[in-house]
Amino acid sequence: MAENRLTYRLLTGPDDSSFCHRVSDAIAEGYVLHGSPAITANGGKIVVAQAVILPSFDPADAR
């Protein structure tokens, strides 16, 4: 795992297996899912997004 990882990441991309692999890789790196996934259509293509955070992140501290 790389040092100085981002506390929060928003993963986006087409709704395909490569997106699922990117989310799975983030989880394997120690991130946890944050909130529900989002899905939208962009010019007929389905685009998904999933936020991930490091478990030590406290959103209350970010205010």
C-alpha positions, -999 to +999 in steps of 0.1 A: +000+000+000+012+035-008+019+060+019+000+093+019-032+077+006-061+100+001-086+098+029-116+100+005-118+088-030-147+089-055-145+061-080-164+066-112-167+049-145-189+028-168-210+001-152-188-028-161-165-054-145-135-030-146-154-006-123-162-035-099-126-045-099-115-009-090-139-008-061-127-043-050-091-032-052-098-001-031-114-023-005-084-046-006-062-016+000-081-009+033-108+015+021-145+010+031-176+020+012-190+054+021-227+059+013-247+043-015-235+040-051-248+064-076-259+056-112-267+079-141-270+079-179-246+100-200-254+100-237-269+065-235-240+051-214-245+041-178-220+057-154-216+047-118-199+062-088-189+049-054-172+068-026-147+051-004-129+063+027-102+051+050-117+037+082-098+062+104-116+091+086-142+109+108-164+131+086-172+153+117-135+162+118-137+176+082-161+203+091 
